[in-house]
């Protein structure tokens, strides 16, 4: 829960500043205490009066105001909050944060703080893709400052691509991620919804000591389960063997084989949302040996048969079919083409395509680069942490159900 938490919101210049009025309103609905700093650029798009009226507090803007300094100095202002949020975060303020420049109230507060910070970038697609901006983002991330978004779409400048500020539900999901320490969001945007997530590899036994498996760590599936739980969904995670700790505040079912995973998923139905992120083994041996197989000097042969297709089975589950069914396509070549084919063949609504070739380091790494695909469009997401992919996907799911209601 975020009730009673204190957030210092910094609104910098950009047309996306108008979204902050809705962000403030949604945070106040959650009983978040807000203190707002409005830069001179931000004040070109939203007024101090509108920010003050919605936040129910004073709006700060002048570093050298003697009144403000006597009432609340910039150092105190920077340290009273539980979290600092910069939204929108323009290319300019990101660059000044990375360089440690403190030439106005916003950047001085950011430099003086010892509290965590989150930014929501918003800028022209060329500015976002510029090497300088990407280097600045990497610098901030290395310092523990994470970003939510940007997203792809039409921009006020008339161009299309990444640079749009994340939508309000996504920003709130990111805020809750940083404030909640994994606890579920009571009354969140997915409250009253149920979710089923599969994660990790499966192990298909050959004999009592050997098995067929893959390199999946389960990090992405576990992160998605935690993100949906934080947004209020009643979440069940069906996990193959991993070394990860179980996420808190949700139901975790541990399985070994593909058949066990399918049985656990069918038991969990019906659900509103299902995300099949597990790397399920395609085959198993037809006859598992009861004793350890021994070398006999010849060539060992295994008779393999196909495992059940969990995603396709859920898609064909009649009135128990999840309202929103999402699959993952782990490919090493022709990523988007094969993922689009898989979405149609499996009968799912969305599919998340990710490159798992060895050079990407996706399976056992902490980052992921994915494409979000539905029946109408393909959206390439920039490389980000698996936690950020999970938060972005959870926010997209929340937006889907908000639009359907």
N, C-alpha and C positions, 0 to 999 in steps of 0.2 A: 504494500500500500504506500501511496505517496502523500497521504493526508498529513498536514502539518509540516511537511518538508519546505525548505526555503530555497528558492531559485533566483539567481541574479540573471535576468534576461538582457542581453545586449543586442540592440537592433541597429544594424549598420545599413548603409545605403544600398538601394536596389528596389526594383518594382515588387520583388517578392516580400517586401516588408509588410505589405497588406495582409499576408497570411498570418503574421504574428498577432494580429488582433483576434483572430479565431483561436490561435494557440493559447493566448492569454485567457480567453474565455473558457476554453476546455480545461486548462490547468486550474483555474479558480473553481470550476465545478468539482474538481477533485480535492478541493481544500488545500491547494498548494499556495504558500505565501510567496508573493512575487515582489521583487524590487527591480525596476527597469532603468536601464541606461540607454538613452537615445542619442546616436551620433548625429553630427550636423548633416551627413548624407541621409541618414534614416529619417530625419525630420522633414526632408523634401517629399517623402512619400506617406508618412503617417504623422499625425499631430501629437504633441505632448498631451493635449487634453484627452484625445481618444484613448491613448495608452493608459493615462492616469485613471480615467473613468472605469476602464475594464479591469485594470490590475488592482484598483482600490488603494492606490498608494501614490507617493510622490515619484515623479520621473526626474532622473538626474541626467545632466548633459554637460555641465560646465566644470572643468577641472579646477578652475581658479575662483570659484564662488566662495567667498569668505563665509557666507551663511551655511552653505553645505559643508564646508570644512569644519566649522565649529560644531555642527550637528552630527555629521557623520563623515569623517575623513575617508579619502579614497582607499586607504589601507584597511580601515574597518569595514568599508563597503565590500571589499573584495573577499573578506574572510568570514562574514556572517552567514553566507549562503552555504547550503549543502552541495550545490552544483551550480556552475556557471554555464550558461547556454548562449551561444552567439548565433542568432538567426534573424535575417539572413547573414551569412558570413561571406562578404564580398571578397574578390581576389585581393583587394587592397588590404583589408584588415587581416586576412590570412598571411599575406606577405609581412605585414608589420609584426604579427604575432611570432612568426618564424624568426624574424630578425631581432626580436626583443626590443622593438621601438616603443616608446611610451610618450606620445606627443599629444594625446587627448585623454579624456576621462576613461573611455572604453579600453584603450590599450594600456593605460596606467593600471587600471584595475586588473586586467588580465596578467600583467607582469608582476603585480604585487600579491597575487593570490597564492594560497597554498592548498586550494580546494580543486577537485576535479573539474574539467571543462569539456564541453561537447560543442561542436560546431555543425551548422547546417549550411554547406556551401550553396551559393547561387550566383551564377555569372553566365556570360556568353560561352557557347560550346568551345570556341577557339581559346578563350582565356582559360577554361578548365583544362583543356588538353595541352596547353603550353607546358614546356618542360620546367619552367620556373615555378608554375603553380603546383605541378606534381611533386617537384622537389620540396616545396614548402609544406605540402600535405604530409610527405614522408617524414620531414623534420618534426612536425607537430605530433604525428603518430608515435614516433620514437620517444617523445617526451610524455606519452600517456594521454594525449588529447585525441579523441576519436571523432569521426565525422559520420553523420547520417545523410545519405544522398551524396551527390545530386542525382536526380532522375532524368530520364530521357523524355523529350517531347517538344512541342512547339514553344517558342520563346517570344517575348515581347519584341525582340529585335528582328523577328521575322525568320530566324534560322531554326533548325531542328537538330536536336542531339542532346547530349548530357550537359547539364548546367541548371536545369530547373530545380528549385529548392524542393526538398522532400515535402510530401503532403503532411498535414497536421497529425493524422494518426501515426505515421511513421516516426515523426519527431517525438511524439508522446511515448511511443513504444521504446525509443532509444533512451528517453529520460527515465522511464520506469526501469529499464535494464540497469542503468547506473545507480538508481536510488534504492531499488528493491532488494538487491542482493539475492535475487532468485525467487522471491516470494510472489505468489500469484496476485494478480490485480483484481481485487474485489470490485465489481461494477465496471470492469474494463470493457472495451469495445466488443469483445467476444464472450462476455458474460452470458450464460445460458446456452452456449454452444458446446458441443463435444468434439474432441479431436483424437485421431488415432495416428501415431507416427511409428514407422519402422526405421530401424537404425542398425548400423554395424554390418559385419559379414555374417554368413552362416557357415557352419562346419558340417561337412558331409563325411561321415566316417568310412574309412576303407577297411580298417581293422581296429582293434582296441587301442592302438597307439598312433595311428595315422589318420589324416583327414584331408579333404579337398576344401580349400578356403581361398580368400583373397586378401588384399592389403587394406581394406577399409578399416578406418580407425573408429568410425561411429561419431566423430566430432560434429559433422554437419547435422546428422539426424538428431543427436542429443540437443544441439543448440536450437533446432527448430522446435522441438518439444518444449524446451524451457521458455522460448519466446512466446509460443501460443499460450502456455500456462500463465505467463505474466500478463497477457492481454485478457485473461479471465476465462479462457476455455477450460473445460473439464477434460484433462488430457491423459491419454494412455500411451505409454511408450513401450513398444515391443522391440527388445534389443537382442541382437545376436551377441556373441562373446566379444567383449571389449575390455580395455583396461581403465575405462572412464568411471568416475563416481556417478551414481544415480542422481539425476536432477531432483531437487526437492519439490514438494507440493504437487506431485502428480503420481499416477500409478505406473509402475515399471514392471514389465513381465519379461523375464529372461528366458531365452530359448537357445537352442543349438542349431537345429537343422531348418531347412526351408519348409518342410512339412509341419514342423512345430510352430514356425512363425505364421504360416497360413492359418493353422488351427486357432492360434491366439488372436489373430486379426478377426476371424469369423466370429469368435466368441465375443469380441468387443463391439461388434455391430449391434444396432445401428449407430452411426455417428454422423455429425454434420460435415466434418472435414477429415480427410485422410491424406497423409503425405507419405508416400512410399519412398523413403530415402535409403533404405537398406541396400547393400550390395549382395543380393541373394545369389548363391551359386546356381548356375544354369543346369548343372548335371550332378548326379550322385551315382555311386556304383550300384549296379543292379543287385548285388548280393554281398552284404558286408560280412567280412570274415569274422568268425567267433574268436579266433586266436591270431596272434601276430604272424603276418606272412613272412616267410623266410626266403632268402635268396637260394636259388637252386642251380645257378650257373646259366640259366636261360634268360630269355627276354620276358620281363613281366608285362602282363596285359591286363587292363581293367575294362570291364564291360560297363559302359556308362549309359544311363537313361536320363531323360529330362526331368527336372524338378517341376513342381506346380508353379504356374505363373500367378503370383500373388496380386499384382496390379490388375491384370486382366480379370482374375476371379472376382475382385472387389467391384470392378466395372460391370460385371454380369450378375450382381447379387440382387437383382430385382428391386423390390421395395425397400430393401436394406442398403441399397447403393448409397454411398456418401453423397451429399448434395454437391460438394466440391471435392473432386478426386484429383490428386496431383502426383505425378510420377517423376522420377529422376532418370536421366539418360547419361550414363557414364560411357564416354566414347574416346577413342584415340585418334580418329580420323573422320572426316566428313561430318563434323559435330552437329551442325544445325539440320542438315538434310536427314541424317539418321534419326535425330530426335523428333523431327516433324513426322517422319514415318512411324516412329514408335508411338507417338501420341494417338495417331489414327488407329494403329493396329491394336493397341491396348485398350482404347476406349476411354481414356482419361480426359479431364477437362484442360488441365495445364500440364506442361512438362518442363522440368528444369534440366537443361543440358550442361554438362560440365566435362572439360577435357581432363582425362585421367592418364594421359601419356606420361612416361617416366620423367621427362624434362619439366613437366608442370609441378610435380610433387604434390598433387592434390590429395591423394588418398591418405597419406600419413602426415600431411602438413596442416598448418593452421589457417591458410588462406584458400580462397576459391575464386574462380572466374567462371561465371555462368551466363547462360542465355535463358530468359524467361519466355516461354512460348505458349500461346493459346491458339484458338482457331483462326484468329484474325491477324496477329502480329508477332514479330520476333523482337525481343528487346535485349540488347547486350548490356550486361551490367559490368562495371569496371571491377578490377581485382580488389577484393576486400577480405577481411577476416571472415571466417565461417560464422562467427557470432553476428557480424553485420549482415551477412547474407540472410541469416535466420530472422533477424529483426526486420529486414526489408521485406522478406517474403511474408512474415506474420502481418506486417502493416498492409501489404497488398491483399491478403486474405480478409483482414478487417474491413478494408475499403469495399471489397466485393460484397460482403454481407450487408454493409451499410447501404450500398446502392440497391441491393435487392429488397431491403425492408421498406 
